[in-house]
Amino acid sequence: MMNSLGAVVRHVSDELNKIVIGQQQLVTQALATVLCGGHALIEGVPGVAKTLTVKCMARVLNVGFRRVQCNSDLMPADIVGTNVFDAMIADFRVHQGPLFTELLLVDEINRMPPRTQAALLEAMEERQATIDGVSYPLPPYFTVFATQNPIEFEGTYPLPEAQLDRFLLKISVGYPDLASEVKILHEHSGLDVRKVEELRLTSLDPEALDAARRSVIDVTVEAALTEYVARLVRKTRDWSAIRLGASPRAAIAVLRVSKAFAAMEERDYLIPDDVKAAVKCTLRHRILLDPEAELEGVTADEALEQVIRSVEVPK
């Protein structure tokens, strides 16, 4: 089973690297999100391939894709759907909104009004959507990738802590290095990447993603590593630079993502490096920094790096 997951990881990486250049961390963490059955918040400035990555990943994974562009007028029915009268049958029928897909890209989620955010929160947590009082299950691979611009805040609605905690990962996307940017200019000059259906990408067999998800669940975790995760999360609660530490649900998230990273390396057992790799992307949006630390320019990632260094690694 580990071999099948390794094949999935290599296939997805190879196919996406044809189009998405210089963003391997984004590709890896986005794939880990799907394998864990979670959701991800992707933060980065415009133009660094956030949307393109998710669109191409849906194509390669052979699953559905829908996109929602958020704005202040977006209502719950716009994303969930509604009942519409069908004159052909003289009765109402359900018109499902873009939520009913496998990979849902919610662009600029912090421009979504609070009422609509609440509808999305139900879908993310319960994996169902309610239309006129009736609940409908969402597809088994339903995954939300929400993007957020870290620079522009005018006309936005900051996400509440409860909704941030529903995101398994927060993926920070920076600019590619010089060599990658030169390669982008060479390879994309005659390519319209907006038309994903025309790109030469090879899709997986439908059964491959199921097998890959089972591989993540089957990763063995020794008792010492379970305790290591708990110690790391508890340390965030009494660290001087952190005002509000991570919750027990955050500890579960760290363990889930650690297992995904282990499985993606074709191992059926966890090692401390898997946990260390998972800490920042799973906790950076679940902690609040102390105001004094923020004034000194300390970032969430820097505070978490200090926490990692302070906790003894099991042998």
HELIX and SHEET records of a PDB file:
HELIX    1   1 MET A    2  ASN A   17  1                                  16    
HELIX    2   2 GLN A   24  CYS A   36  1                                  13    
HELIX    3   3 LYS A   50  LEU A   61  1                                  12    
HELIX    4   4 PRO A   76  VAL A   80  1                                   5    
HELIX    5   5 ILE A  109  ARG A  111  5                                   3    
HELIX    6   6 PRO A  114  GLU A  126  1                                  13    
HELIX    7   7 GLU A  161  LEU A  164  1                                   4    
HELIX    8   8 LEU A  178  HIS A  188  1                                  11    
HELIX    9   9 VAL A  196  GLU A  198  5                                   3    
HELIX   10  10 PRO A  206  ILE A  217  1                                  12    
HELIX   11  11 ALA A  223  LYS A  235  1                                  13    
HELIX   12  12 PRO A  248  MET A  264  1                                  17    
HELIX   13  13 PRO A  272  LEU A  283  1                                  12    
HELIX   14  14 PRO A  291  LEU A  295  1                                   5    
HELIX   15  15 ALA A  300  SER A  310  1                                  11    
SHEET    1   A 5 PHE A  65  GLN A  69  0                                        
SHEET    2   A 5 LEU A 103  ASP A 107  1                                        
SHEET    3   A 5 THR A 143  GLN A 148  1                                        
SHEET    4   A 5 ALA A  40  GLU A  43  1                                        
SHEET    5   A 5 LEU A 169  SER A 172  1                                        
SHEET    1   B 2 GLY A  81  ASP A  86  0                                        
SHEET    2   B 2 ASP A  91  GLN A  96 -1                                        
SHEET    1   C 2 GLN A 128  ILE A 131  0                                        
SHEET    2   C 2 VAL A 134  PRO A 137 -1                                        
SHEET    1   D 2 ILE A 242  LEU A 244  0                                        
SHEET    2   D 2 LEU A 288  LEU A 289 -1                                        
END                                                                             
